[in-house]
Structures are given as C-alpha cells and as structure tokens.
Amino acid sequence: MQTLIKQIRTYLNMSQSDFAEKLNVSFATVNRWENGRAVPNKLAQSGMYELCKEKCVPVYDMTLKRIAESAEAIKLDPGRLLLYHGSKSGIAGNIEPKSRKQCDFGQGFYMGTEPGQALTLICDYEKSKFYIVSIEMTDLKKLDVPADIDWAMLVAYHRGKMETINGTPFYNRYRDMAKDMDVIAGCIANDRMFFVIDNFFVGSITDAALVNSLASLQLGKQYAAVSQKGCDAVRVEAEIPLSYLERLFIKNVAEENRAKGISLANGICKKYRREGAFFDEIIDKAKDGGR
C-alpha cells in the first residue's frame, strides 16, 4: 500500500506534512506509511477514502494500472492464457472445481479476461484475495458459448431454473452441452448483467431483449475450469494484495457499473419488448416437446 499512498499524495500535489494534516495524523506517520514501516488502519484509510472522493483521485484506475504492470511482467509459455481470479478467502491447497453448484456454468474454478470482473466480485470481503492466473489450454476440451440464447439457457440450467422440465429433450440438451468438457468459456453475468438475466428469468423481458443486451453491454468472458484436469492446468502467477481503501473504491465502481448496466438495458429492453419469447413461454414450449 505504500506505493498507492505516495501516488495519491503526488496526485494531490501535497507534501507529506500537508497530507498528514489533511488526515489528522503526524508527518512521521505518513513517512512510515510510504517507507513501508507501517500500514494505515481502517480509520486512516477511511479518511483517505473521503479525501480521495472529494478530490476525485482515480484510485480504482491506480489499482488497475498496478495489476496491468504485474500482468505485463509475467512471461507465459505458448499455449497459456492469462486470466484473473478473485477469491473471498484466498486459494488454499490445490485448485479444484468446487465453487457453489449454481454458478453460471456449474461447479468450477472461475477466471475472467478482465481484472475488473474479479475485483467487483470480492470487494465486500475483508479476507478476499486477487490473483493473476494462467491456464494451459492446449490439451483441454473446451466449450465456447456464444453470447446468444444458448448462453442464457445454459446459465438457466446451472442456476436451477429449468427443473420443471427435467427429462425433456430441451432440458437434456443443456444438461449435456458441457458434458466431458474441461473448460467452459462464455460471457460473464457480472454487475452489469445481473439485472438483465434475472429479469429474463422472472419474465419481465424477452429473449430478444436479453440477446441484444448481451451484445450491447460488451461483457468480458469468463473461463470456468469444470474438471480436475482443467483445474490442474491452472497456475497462479501472482497474488495482488488489496487494501481496504482500494476495496472501497472497487465497490463504488461495481455500484456505478450496475447502475449503468440497468440504464442501458432498460433502453434495449424497451426497444425489444414486443419481440421474441419470454422465459416461461420457452419453458412451456419445451414441456410440449418443442425446441
């Protein structure tokens, strides 16, 4: 955190004495922070947060830059793909496909193509850890799910939304879609997409509105290692510590993204409100044996 504090102070064009006065601490305290001999407690970091918000200091961008610099320094062998992973309590022991069952693509070890995806998922957890990881894709069986209705239905299956049609050909199609796969890749239902996918499941928007929202929201991809072979191909390249101050700003970004996503999706859903089919209509058709 010492580098971040210095970056913030430099951005504000303040001396250590000026910065200390703003935070109601001593010059010696700020000096110890920047030399790495001490770490500011939550109260001090909360003070920095208020100061940075008031002065529009781009702390989130500073965090992303630090992550990008760490990622650029990693030299990968051919065939390895660089990704990002956030954990609520850190990785302990071997990597395994053991997330909760009702994740987008079922139980697995989830990674994203953009650091912001993982950051916003873990910002509320004090013991959370952020990792730069890589996965060797060469010998893995991979399912790449396009951003269309198949993506939504695969998510619906894994979230338990299709149990009323268990045993139908439609249900079996999505049950078997990822069978024997090591990795599933597709759009991430992140903070900008939760609103849309949830409204599709409860019957507020059609599949046409959903698909067009997927295209417009420009979501990154997530990779789920759903087999042990897939997990064994994952390697932790770096652990990036996150301060309380950074998590506060990440939480702000998550909330802003969610609001932007809802605003954009509302316009799209209004445009396509009379096109396509609703989720319950799709399910009812599947019950009758239709596609």
Rosetta silent file (secondary structure, phi, psi, omega in degrees, C-alpha in Angstrom):
SEQUENCE: MQTLIKQIRTYLNMSQSDFAEKLNVSFATVNRWENGRAVPNKLAQSGMYELCKEKCVPVYDMTLKRIAESAEAIKLDPGRLLLYHGSKSGIAGNIEPKSRKQCDFGQGFYMGTEPGQALTLICDYEKSKFYIVSIEMTDLKKLDVPADIDWAMLVAYHRGKMETINGTPFYNRYRDMAKDMDVIAGCIANDRMFFVIDNFFVGSITDAALVNSLASLQLGKQYAAVSQKGCDAVRVEAEIPLSYLERLFIKNVAEENRAKGISLANGICKKYRREGAFFDEIIDKAKDGGR
SCORE:     score description
SCORE:     0.000 S_00000001
   1 L     0.000  -16.898 -176.840    0.000    0.000    0.000 S_00000001
   2 H   -58.742  -38.692  179.739    2.991    2.307    0.433 S_00000001
   3 H   -67.166  -40.742  179.681    3.178    2.966   -3.328 S_00000001
   4 H   -62.445  -42.274 -179.601   -0.527    3.787   -3.537 S_00000001
   5 H   -61.383  -43.101  179.279   -0.280    6.310   -0.700 S_00000001
   6 H   -66.085  -38.298  177.945    2.584    8.068   -2.434 S_00000001
   7 H   -62.379  -42.962  179.944    0.665    8.042   -5.728 S_00000001
   8 H   -63.864  -47.087 -179.113   -2.349    9.611   -4.052 S_00000001
   9 H   -62.291  -41.748  178.914   -0.249   12.272   -2.318 S_00000001
  10 H   -64.808  -42.799  178.565    1.601   13.068   -5.552 S_00000001
  11 H   -58.855  -38.077 -179.652   -1.685   13.285   -7.478 S_00000001
  12 L   -80.908   -5.876 -179.262   -2.925   15.781   -4.889 S_00000001
  13 L    56.886   46.690 -179.589    0.367   17.687   -5.144 S_00000001
  14 L  -115.245  146.736  170.594    0.782   17.593   -1.378 S_00000001
  15 L   -76.586  167.766  176.831    3.846   17.302    0.774 S_00000001
  16 H   -61.025  -35.619  178.724    3.919   14.606    3.436 S_00000001
  17 H   -66.160  -43.766  179.148    3.205   17.321    6.009 S_00000001
  18 H   -63.448  -43.130 -179.188    0.197   18.616    4.061 S_00000001
  19 H   -63.590  -43.087  178.738   -1.128   15.096    3.581 S_00000001
  20 H   -61.040  -41.516 -179.412   -0.679   14.328    7.274 S_00000001
  21 H   -64.613  -41.066  179.037   -2.550   17.465    8.240 S_00000001
  22 H   -61.637  -34.728 -176.997   -5.474   16.576    5.966 S_00000001
  23 H   -94.674   -0.424  179.535   -5.721   13.134    7.571 S_00000001
  24 L    61.451   41.659  174.189   -5.170   14.414   11.098 S_00000001
  25 L  -127.964  175.752 -178.701   -2.066   12.287   11.619 S_00000001
  26 L   -85.272  159.593  173.491    1.595   13.160   12.146 S_00000001
  27 H   -56.661  -42.409 -178.542    4.225   13.712    9.475 S_00000001
  28 H   -61.457  -34.034  179.208    6.128   10.751   10.924 S_00000001
  29 H   -66.004  -47.379  178.526    3.090    8.501   10.430 S_00000001
  30 H   -61.784  -40.764  179.306    2.799    9.345    6.729 S_00000001
  31 H   -61.374  -40.814  178.482    6.550    8.879    6.374 S_00000001
  32 H   -67.658  -37.509  177.472    6.312    5.398    7.915 S_00000001
  33 H   -60.454  -47.910 -174.962    3.426    4.503    5.594 S_00000001
  34 H   -73.283  -21.160  176.879    5.363    5.488    2.497 S_00000001
  35 L   -92.677    0.346  177.779    8.504    3.684    3.645 S_00000001
  36 L    76.366   13.952 -179.888    6.563    0.505    4.317 S_00000001
  37 L   -88.609   -9.147  177.637    7.339    0.506    8.031 S_00000001
  38 L  -154.280  157.970  178.342    3.645    0.796    8.948 S_00000001
  39 L  -121.234  130.491 -179.730    0.244    0.242    7.362 S_00000001
  40 L   -62.735  139.087  178.527   -2.621    2.678    7.907 S_00000001
  41 L   -75.462  178.727 -176.701   -5.518    1.237    9.912 S_00000001
  42 H   -60.870  -38.147 -179.702   -9.117    1.246    8.671 S_00000001
  43 H   -62.252  -44.572  178.966   -9.845    4.606   10.246 S_00000001
  44 H   -65.803  -41.334  179.519   -6.915    6.215    8.440 S_00000001
  45 H   -67.223  -33.613  175.475   -7.845    4.518    5.166 S_00000001
  46 H   -64.340  -37.515  175.994  -11.432    5.713    5.576 S_00000001
  47 H   -64.408  -42.018  176.409  -10.050    9.224    5.912 S_00000001
  48 H   -62.005  -40.118  179.749   -8.040    8.766    2.711 S_00000001
  49 H   -59.039  -47.474 -179.798  -11.169    7.465    1.002 S_00000001
  50 H   -64.346  -40.843  178.772  -13.149   10.605    1.870 S_00000001
  51 H   -64.122  -45.467 -178.419  -10.267   12.840    0.804 S_00000001
  52 H   -66.035  -37.973  176.958   -9.804   10.984   -2.484 S_00000001
  53 H   -64.300  -43.185 -179.253  -13.523   11.091   -3.235 S_00000001
  54 H   -62.551  -39.612 -175.354  -13.619   14.820   -2.530 S_00000001
  55 H   -96.835    5.774  177.811  -10.621   15.477   -4.783 S_00000001
  56 L    57.683   42.522  176.848  -11.645   12.915   -7.472 S_00000001
  57 L   -75.344  126.628 -175.480   -8.452   10.897   -7.124 S_00000001
  58 L   -79.527   67.381 -176.018   -8.657    7.926   -9.569 S_00000001
  59 H   -63.254  -40.749  179.146   -7.776    5.244   -7.022 S_00000001
  60 H   -60.044  -42.929  178.625   -9.539    2.484   -8.974 S_00000001
  61 H   -64.499  -35.376  176.976   -7.520    3.335  -12.087 S_00000001
  62 H   -64.279  -38.715  177.600   -4.355    3.263   -9.997 S_00000001
  63 H   -65.371  -45.384  178.969   -5.262   -0.241   -8.836 S_00000001
  64 H   -61.608  -38.596  179.432   -5.910   -1.391  -12.405 S_00000001
  65 H   -64.929  -40.548  178.826   -2.587    0.090  -13.513 S_00000001
  66 H   -63.674  -40.197  178.324   -0.752   -1.797  -10.766 S_00000001
  67 H   -66.458  -42.864 -179.499   -2.430   -5.031  -11.841 S_00000001
  68 H   -62.501  -40.523  178.837   -1.644   -4.368  -15.508 S_00000001
  69 H   -64.489  -38.785  177.564    2.020   -3.737  -14.721 S_00000001
  70 H   -66.675  -40.309 -179.814    2.195   -7.009  -12.798 S_00000001
  71 H   -66.032  -40.165 -179.541    0.485   -8.858  -15.673 S_00000001
  72 H   -65.049  -26.918 -178.483    2.849   -7.368  -18.255 S_00000001
  73 L   -79.610  -10.520 -178.141    5.834   -8.611  -16.268 S_00000001
  74 L   -85.158  126.340  178.520    4.634  -12.232  -16.473 S_00000001
  75 L  -101.310  115.894 -176.263    6.228  -14.264  -19.250 S_00000001
  76 L  -101.824  145.605  172.242    3.959  -17.080  -20.385 S_00000001
  77 L   -71.467  154.108  175.868    4.810  -20.197  -22.319 S_00000001
  78 L   -56.170  138.836  179.742    2.996  -20.672  -25.657 S_00000001
  79 L    96.842  -13.816  178.421   -0.448  -22.155  -25.097 S_00000001
  80 E   -94.068  139.076 -178.763   -1.029  -20.471  -21.735 S_00000001
  81 E  -111.650  129.588 -179.079   -3.796  -17.901  -21.392 S_00000001
  82 E   -85.305  129.897 -178.168   -3.541  -15.094  -18.825 S_00000001
  83 E  -140.874  179.886 -177.782   -6.675  -14.587  -16.717 S_00000001
  84 E  -130.310  145.956 -177.523   -7.802  -13.128  -13.372 S_00000001
  85 E  -139.600  136.488  174.620   -9.411  -14.739  -10.340 S_00000001
  86 E  -116.375  135.034 -179.869  -10.956  -13.344   -7.187 S_00000001
  87 E  -124.593  137.940 -178.210  -11.409  -15.410   -4.045 S_00000001
  88 L   -68.408  -25.888 -177.518  -13.424  -14.441   -0.969 S_00000001
  89 L  -137.732    4.989  177.952  -10.890  -16.036    1.380 S_00000001
  90 L    97.038  158.115  178.282   -7.889  -16.974   -0.784 S_00000001
  91 L   -85.482  124.325  178.179   -6.706  -20.126   -2.529 S_00000001
  92 L  -124.638  121.207 -179.943   -5.690  -22.834   -0.071 S_00000001
  93 L    80.357 -156.926 -177.951   -4.231  -26.085   -1.332 S_00000001
  94 L   -71.302  149.029  174.891   -4.824  -27.471   -4.802 S_00000001
  95 L   -75.130  129.478 -176.701   -7.107  -25.707   -7.266 S_00000001
  96 L  -137.216  156.646  177.826  -10.333  -27.683   -7.592 S_00000001
  97 L   -81.469   73.378 -170.218  -13.726  -27.277   -9.343 S_00000001
  98 L  -127.568   26.686  172.825  -15.523  -26.590   -6.095 S_00000001
  99 L   -67.357  171.763  177.632  -17.464  -23.329   -6.411 S_00000001
 100 L   -62.525  151.481 -172.312  -21.132  -23.462   -5.447 S_00000001
 101 L   -63.008  -35.280 -172.258  -23.221  -25.540   -7.874 S_00000001
 102 L   -91.289   38.143  168.687  -25.486  -22.745   -9.075 S_00000001
 103 L   -79.238  170.306 -174.403  -22.806  -20.645  -10.736 S_00000001
 104 L   -51.184  -44.099 -177.528  -23.297  -19.718  -14.404 S_00000001
 105 L  -116.543   25.547  178.846  -21.597  -22.859  -15.722 S_00000001
 106 L    85.351 -168.802  179.740  -21.909  -25.069  -12.654 S_00000001
 107 L   -65.500  136.855 -179.543  -19.208  -26.020  -10.173 S_00000001
 108 L   178.461 -178.399  173.120  -15.757  -24.972  -11.291 S_00000001
 109 E  -106.458  115.023 -169.890  -12.807  -22.661  -10.787 S_00000001
 110 E   -97.684  136.469  179.030  -13.814  -19.331  -12.369 S_00000001
 111 E  -136.572  154.936 -178.841  -11.477  -16.885  -14.084 S_00000001
 112 E  -126.898  159.954 -179.978  -12.093  -13.756  -16.150 S_00000001
 113 L   -82.265  -17.735 -179.145  -10.471  -11.960  -19.046 S_00000001
 114 L  -120.391  135.950 -179.312  -10.727   -8.554  -17.336 S_00000001
 115 H   -61.402  -32.791 -179.062   -9.415   -7.752  -13.832 S_00000001
 116 H   -60.334  -29.221  179.088  -12.478   -5.651  -13.049 S_00000001
 117 H   -60.146  -53.517 -177.541  -14.683   -8.739  -13.202 S_00000001
 118 H   -68.930  -37.546 -177.613  -12.908  -10.453  -10.330 S_00000001
 119 H   -60.895  -45.704 -175.772  -12.347   -7.251   -8.361 S_00000001
 120 H   -72.543  -19.616  178.753  -16.022   -6.318   -8.154 S_00000001
 121 H   -77.380  -22.513 -172.964  -16.984   -9.843   -7.077 S_00000001
 122 H  -117.364    3.247 -171.943  -14.762   -9.796   -3.986 S_00000001
 123 L   -65.858  -20.499 -178.814  -14.726   -6.153   -2.887 S_00000001
 124 L   -86.068   -2.853 -172.279  -17.142   -6.755    0.008 S_00000001
 125 L  -111.239  120.901 -173.182  -14.983   -9.417    1.650 S_00000001
 126 L   -63.375  -34.566 -177.554  -12.261   -8.370    4.064 S_00000001
 127 L   -95.544   13.232 -176.717  -10.178  -11.531    3.589 S_00000001
 128 L   -65.785  153.424  179.272  -10.568  -11.591   -0.191 S_00000001
 129 E  -130.597  144.269  178.497   -7.603  -12.230   -2.459 S_00000001
 130 E  -116.308  133.645 -175.357   -6.983  -11.231   -6.065 S_00000001
 131 E  -129.038  144.276  163.149   -4.864  -13.372   -8.357 S_00000001
 132 E   -96.085  125.611 -177.247   -3.339  -13.243  -11.796 S_00000001
 133 E  -127.384  169.865  172.056   -3.517  -16.793  -13.115 S_00000001
 134 E  -139.889  157.148  178.373   -2.834  -18.657  -16.334 S_00000001
 135 E  -135.089  133.934  176.624   -4.232  -21.815  -17.853 S_00000001
 136 E   -83.722  110.438 -172.031   -2.622  -24.198  -20.331 S_00000001
 137 L   -92.701  -11.141 -167.649   -5.352  -24.704  -22.938 S_00000001
 138 L   -53.639  -49.054 -173.221   -3.564  -26.979  -25.418 S_00000001
 139 L  -104.725   18.465 -177.715   -4.839  -30.383  -24.270 S_00000001
 140 L   -99.257  146.237  172.811   -8.152  -29.320  -22.712 S_00000001
 141 L   -85.369  121.057 -172.277  -11.642  -29.937  -24.046 S_00000001
 142 E  -122.612  134.955  171.457  -13.249  -26.514  -24.274 S_00000001
 143 E  -107.522  120.238  177.999  -16.820  -25.366  -24.872 S_00000001
 144 E  -104.566  112.535 -174.595  -17.044  -21.790  -26.114 S_00000001
 145 L   -95.435  118.453  179.554  -20.581  -20.484  -25.594 S_00000001
 146 L   -68.699  162.381 -178.840  -21.576  -17.568  -27.853 S_00000001
 147 L   -80.757   72.516 -178.999  -23.438  -14.570  -26.459 S_00000001
 148 L  -143.003 -163.614 -175.786  -26.874  -15.773  -27.502 S_00000001
 149 H   -65.272  -28.165  176.653  -29.904  -17.646  -26.184 S_00000001
 150 H   -62.547  -38.103  176.214  -27.843  -20.824  -25.710 S_00000001
 151 H   -60.035  -47.991 -177.935  -25.725  -18.929  -23.182 S_00000001
 152 H   -62.544  -40.520 -177.847  -28.840  -17.833  -21.297 S_00000001
 153 H   -73.340  -32.800  175.339  -30.318  -21.327  -21.272 S_00000001
 154 H   -66.276  -40.952  175.445  -27.062  -22.911  -20.135 S_00000001
 155 H   -63.625  -42.639  179.407  -26.978  -20.401  -17.276 S_00000001
 156 H   -59.454  -42.971  179.182  -30.652  -21.143  -16.569 S_00000001
 157 H   -60.882  -49.219 -175.618  -29.894  -24.869  -16.350 S_00000001
 158 H   -71.175  -23.188  177.470  -26.988  -24.405  -13.956 S_00000001
 159 L   -89.496    5.474  176.558  -28.927  -21.954  -11.791 S_00000001
 160 L    77.056   22.863 -177.108  -31.726  -24.479  -11.373 S_00000001
 161 L   -88.146   -4.659 -174.021  -34.293  -22.532  -13.416 S_00000001
 162 L  -116.122   14.443 -174.780  -35.243  -25.465  -15.686 S_00000001
 163 H   -65.132  -22.884  179.283  -36.122  -28.178  -13.167 S_00000001
 164 H   -69.274  -15.570  178.644  -39.822  -28.084  -14.108 S_00000001
 165 H  -117.018   23.563  178.033  -38.890  -29.562  -17.499 S_00000001
 166 L   -54.511  129.434  178.706  -36.355  -32.097  -16.200 S_00000001
 167 L    98.940  -14.185  178.144  -36.180  -35.056  -18.567 S_00000001
 168 L   -77.510  158.207  176.302  -37.374  -33.239  -21.684 S_00000001
 169 H   -56.012  -36.566  179.365  -35.165  -33.102  -24.796 S_00000001
 170 H   -62.938  -47.482  177.752  -34.787  -29.351  -24.242 S_00000001
 171 H   -60.850  -46.795 -177.426  -33.558  -29.867  -20.683 S_00000001
 172 H   -63.236  -31.821  178.785  -31.251  -32.685  -21.728 S_00000001
 173 H   -57.993  -46.017 -177.584  -29.724  -30.515  -24.447 S_00000001
 174 H   -82.182  -27.778  173.583  -28.354  -28.057  -21.877 S_00000001
 175 H   -62.519  -38.778 -173.967  -27.596  -30.738  -19.306 S_00000001
 176 H   -94.763   -7.000 -173.514  -25.366  -32.478  -21.861 S_00000001
 177 L   -57.081  -40.349 -176.802  -23.958  -29.390  -23.603 S_00000001
 178 L  -104.713   16.165 -177.503  -20.843  -29.253  -21.425 S_00000001
 179 L   -60.146  132.422  177.591  -20.581  -32.975  -20.772 S_00000001
 180 L    67.728   11.890  177.549  -16.965  -34.193  -20.530 S_00000001
 181 L   -83.204  152.598  175.455  -15.619  -30.654  -21.022 S_00000001
 182 L   -96.263  -33.748 -177.603  -12.632  -29.355  -19.071 S_00000001
 183 E  -138.177  137.242  171.930  -13.291  -25.652  -19.609 S_00000001
 184 E  -116.644  130.859 -179.775  -16.403  -23.630  -20.431 S_00000001
 185 E  -123.310  136.722  178.210  -15.939  -20.109  -21.780 S_00000001
 186 E  -176.723 -179.025  179.347  -18.628  -17.502  -22.293 S_00000001
 187 E   -56.123  150.626  175.955  -19.993  -14.107  -21.253 S_00000001
 188 L  -100.895  132.193  176.772  -19.899  -13.269  -17.588 S_00000001
 189 L   -85.012   69.478 -173.942  -23.139  -12.258  -15.869 S_00000001
 190 L   -83.547 -162.614 -173.744  -21.327   -9.566  -13.911 S_00000001
 191 L   -61.543  -19.572  176.596  -22.637   -6.472  -12.141 S_00000001
 192 L   -87.782  -14.304 -173.449  -23.858   -5.025  -15.451 S_00000001
 193 L  -110.557  -16.799 -178.435  -25.710   -8.193  -16.465 S_00000001
 194 H   -53.429  -44.690 -178.281  -27.366   -9.437  -13.259 S_00000001
 195 H   -57.695  -44.900 -174.387  -30.322   -7.103  -13.818 S_00000001
 196 H   -71.583  -49.640 -177.069  -30.949   -8.354  -17.349 S_00000001
 197 H   -65.286  -38.669  178.856  -30.550  -12.085  -16.794 S_00000001
 198 H   -66.388  -38.735  178.129  -32.658  -12.001  -13.621 S_00000001
 199 H   -69.422  -28.662  173.695  -35.413  -10.074  -15.395 S_00000001
 200 H   -67.112  -44.393 -178.381  -35.374  -12.636  -18.181 S_00000001
 201 H   -66.325  -33.889 -178.660  -35.833  -15.478  -15.702 S_00000001
 202 L   -88.253   -0.764  174.006  -38.746  -13.766  -13.896 S_00000001
 203 L    89.271   20.033 -179.282  -40.478  -12.996  -17.184 S_00000001
 204 L   -88.741  -23.423  179.918  -40.008   -9.230  -17.410 S_00000001
 205 L  -134.787  161.882 -178.134  -38.081   -9.231  -20.691 S_00000001
 206 E   -91.235  171.005  176.874  -37.904  -11.427  -23.795 S_00000001
 207 H   -65.328  -31.125  178.017  -35.049  -13.490  -25.183 S_00000001
 208 H   -65.226  -42.083  177.692  -34.597  -10.880  -27.942 S_00000001
 209 H   -64.587  -40.134  179.617  -34.077   -8.154  -25.335 S_00000001
 210 H   -62.563  -50.283 -177.153  -31.643  -10.395  -23.466 S_00000001
 211 H   -62.741  -41.187  179.007  -29.528  -11.243  -26.514 S_00000001
 212 H   -69.345  -30.706  174.606  -29.367   -7.623  -27.644 S_00000001
 213 H   -67.254  -40.893  177.619  -28.376   -6.571  -24.130 S_00000001
 214 H   -56.683  -43.689 -178.553  -25.560   -9.129  -24.189 S_00000001
 215 H   -68.810  -37.017 -173.876  -24.250   -7.607  -27.405 S_00000001
 216 H   -82.366  -29.607 -175.973  -24.546   -4.013  -26.207 S_00000001
 217 H   -77.352  -12.057  176.207  -23.128   -4.341  -22.692 S_00000001
 218 L    51.554   55.785  179.370  -19.770   -5.569  -24.057 S_00000001
 219 L   -76.118  149.336  172.755  -19.155   -8.025  -21.277 S_00000001
 220 L   -76.779 -179.380 -179.418  -15.848   -9.782  -20.952 S_00000001
 221 E  -103.005  151.602  171.539  -15.537  -13.552  -20.952 S_00000001
 222 E  -116.633  146.042  177.056  -15.269  -15.933  -18.051 S_00000001
 223 E  -117.246  123.457  177.783  -13.469  -19.262  -18.137 S_00000001
 224 E  -111.856  115.219  173.598  -14.663  -21.993  -15.798 S_00000001
 225 E   -79.991  105.253 -170.462  -12.349  -24.952  -15.263 S_00000001
 226 L  -102.270   -1.934  174.242  -15.071  -27.534  -14.593 S_00000001
 227 L  -121.532  163.033  177.286  -12.956  -30.690  -14.440 S_00000001
 228 H   -66.336  -33.196  176.474   -9.988  -31.552  -12.274 S_00000001
 229 H   -61.277  -41.753  177.640   -7.903  -31.784  -15.451 S_00000001
 230 H   -63.871  -41.721  179.338   -8.907  -28.222  -16.256 S_00000001
 231 H   -66.754  -36.444  178.917   -8.064  -27.076  -12.742 S_00000001
 232 H   -65.811  -20.312  179.254   -4.697  -28.827  -12.860 S_00000001
 233 L   -84.689   -4.759 -179.567   -3.891  -26.729  -15.932 S_00000001
 234 E   -89.853  139.350  178.003   -4.329  -23.515  -13.925 S_00000001
 235 E  -132.594  132.340  175.236   -1.307  -21.855  -12.377 S_00000001
 236 E   -76.987  121.383 -179.341   -1.230  -18.886  -10.002 S_00000001
 237 E   -93.525  -34.448 -179.190    1.146  -16.324  -11.474 S_00000001
 238 E  -163.313  145.823  171.706    0.833  -13.582   -8.876 S_00000001
 239 E  -107.006  127.096 -177.612   -1.203  -12.572   -5.852 S_00000001
 240 E  -108.011  110.856 -179.966   -2.114   -8.887   -5.776 S_00000001
 241 L   -68.378  144.543  178.141   -2.916   -7.558   -2.276 S_00000001
 242 L  -120.359  128.397  178.765   -5.875   -5.206   -1.983 S_00000001
 243 L   -81.789  164.861  175.233   -6.117   -2.591    0.734 S_00000001
 244 H   -59.178  -40.418  178.387   -9.318   -1.594    2.492 S_00000001
 245 H   -59.070  -45.749 -179.472   -9.095    1.744    0.673 S_00000001
 246 H   -65.384  -39.811 -179.474   -8.936    0.021   -2.723 S_00000001
 247 H   -64.716  -33.698  176.420  -11.860   -2.250   -1.906 S_00000001
 248 H   -62.472  -42.497  179.951  -13.966    0.801   -1.044 S_00000001
 249 H   -72.516  -34.621  176.590  -13.285    2.295   -4.468 S_00000001
 250 H   -63.221  -40.366  177.816  -13.847   -1.044   -6.216 S_00000001
 251 H   -61.553  -40.218  176.747  -17.242   -1.248   -4.505 S_00000001
 252 H   -59.452  -44.924 -179.358  -18.079    2.215   -5.861 S_00000001
 253 H   -63.425  -41.172  178.841  -17.190    1.102   -9.378 S_00000001
 254 H   -59.312  -43.554  179.978  -19.323   -2.045   -9.012 S_00000001
 255 H   -67.083  -39.150  178.412  -22.312    0.074   -7.994 S_00000001
 256 H   -66.488  -42.239  178.654  -21.722    2.517  -10.848 S_00000001
 257 H   -62.162  -41.644  179.474  -21.418   -0.322  -13.367 S_00000001
 258 H   -61.945  -43.606  179.711  -24.631   -1.871  -12.108 S_00000001
 259 H   -64.733  -42.166  179.006  -26.469    1.444  -12.490 S_00000001
 260 H   -64.761  -41.326  179.843  -25.056    1.978  -15.988 S_00000001
 261 H   -62.630  -42.467  179.610  -25.960   -1.565  -16.978 S_00000001
 262 H   -64.520  -42.408 -179.220  -29.522   -1.148  -15.737 S_00000001
 263 H   -62.922  -47.037 -179.560  -29.891    2.158  -17.573 S_00000001
 264 H   -66.071  -44.490 -177.779  -28.575    0.762  -20.861 S_00000001
 265 H   -64.724  -36.513  179.479  -30.517   -2.477  -20.540 S_00000001
 266 H   -59.299  -41.382  178.115  -33.756   -0.634  -19.799 S_00000001
 267 H   -65.686  -41.504  179.822  -33.480    1.165  -23.130 S_00000001
 268 H   -66.943  -44.607 -177.984  -32.711   -2.039  -25.000 S_00000001
 269 H   -64.678  -35.375  177.298  -35.467   -3.998  -23.278 S_00000001
 270 H   -65.702  -39.453 -179.163  -37.983   -1.271  -24.083 S_00000001
 271 H   -65.579  -36.803 -174.952  -36.970   -1.387  -27.745 S_00000001
 272 L  -107.093   21.536 -173.888  -37.370   -5.174  -27.966 S_00000001
 273 L   -66.657  -21.185  179.880  -40.299   -5.609  -25.564 S_00000001
 274 L  -105.150    7.665 -179.578  -42.578   -6.929  -28.334 S_00000001
 275 L  -112.114  146.384  175.026  -40.016   -9.177  -29.995 S_00000001
 276 L    84.529 -166.389 -176.563  -39.006  -12.708  -29.087 S_00000001
 277 L  -123.294  150.991  175.565  -40.275  -15.052  -26.384 S_00000001
 278 E   -84.325  160.133 -176.399  -40.417  -14.888  -22.601 S_00000001
 279 H   -57.818  -43.329 -179.044  -38.667  -17.464  -20.440 S_00000001
 280 H   -67.050  -30.304  176.140  -41.910  -19.104  -19.299 S_00000001
 281 H   -67.843  -40.308  177.714  -43.057  -19.360  -22.915 S_00000001
 282 H   -63.821  -42.946  179.852  -39.812  -21.119  -23.829 S_00000001
 283 H   -66.088  -43.443  178.826  -40.218  -23.496  -20.887 S_00000001
 284 H   -61.685  -39.555  178.169  -43.885  -24.187  -21.719 S_00000001
 285 H   -65.284  -38.357  178.124  -42.939  -24.966  -25.298 S_00000001
 286 H   -65.216  -36.193  177.391  -40.229  -27.342  -24.062 S_00000001
 287 H   -61.799  -34.323 -179.196  -42.830  -29.128  -21.899 S_00000001
 288 L   -84.347    2.907  177.563  -44.895  -29.713  -25.045 S_00000001
 289 L    92.254    6.655  178.877  -41.869  -31.185  -26.795 S_00000001
 290 L   -86.863  169.140  178.806  -40.943  -28.135  -28.877 S_00000001
 291 L   -83.141    0.000    0.000  -37.468  -26.581  -29.265 S_00000001
